[in-house]
């Protein structure tokens, strides 16, 4: 995660400048905690690496598919475990991690929270660009990302 710290800081600064983040210090604390968490030392696992609301299909409120495998890679499972906050409803992340096997250790959960914040910030920025007619903007991306960020801020630190 530490190799991404500068990018995370830039995303947070951009989102803050756009008025998208009400409490940048609370967001910064999650990112700093994720960067400080021990690195993944297990084997690299297959990752979608871009799980957010626009890349997951649903039918009748149930997940039914995943699209856009352009970032497919192998690495730290925390990257995709961020979906617990980015995709699941309020209060579901803890239950997700209770049932997830193999169990995610506290350091993986800390890194996953960081990835979830980073993904939420990027999607909020893209959503804002869409609302304001800027190139590459997608206005529908903002609301689910804002909800994800709020879930993260409302969720206790897993460490």
Phi, psi and omega in degrees: 000327185301330179291348180256000186304317181295318177297319178298317180298319179295316179300315180296317179298316179298311181297323179292315178300327179280356180078022184269346184239118182283328184229078183300330180293322178293321177294316179301321180298321178294315180297316179297320179295319179296317180294326180282344181295148177303143179294158174292127179245358179281181179292150176296136178245155177297136181230140168290317174071011177207043181281110173211174189304328182282348182250010179237132179263143177228155173219125181054039177077012181240138175299134179226357179182162177231137180237175175062079180264027182293340179255012181309132181200187175234144180172216183287124180298341179304329180303311180277335178292346174302338179302337178303326178262327184283335186240331185273156182288170179310134176082357185272341185299315180299316179296319177304311183289333174296323184266343184294132178227134001290152184303140177275124179289164182304323180294320178296319178296321178297315178294322179298320177299320178296315177298321180296318177297314181301315181295319178298317180298314180299315181292326176294320179295317178295320177298316179297320177300321178293318179299325183260010175071021178277152181304140178079358182285148179221098188300333181287348181282336185294307184302314179293328178291320178296320177296320178297316180299319179295320177301317180296318180291331180274350184265135179294150175299129184284354183281000000 
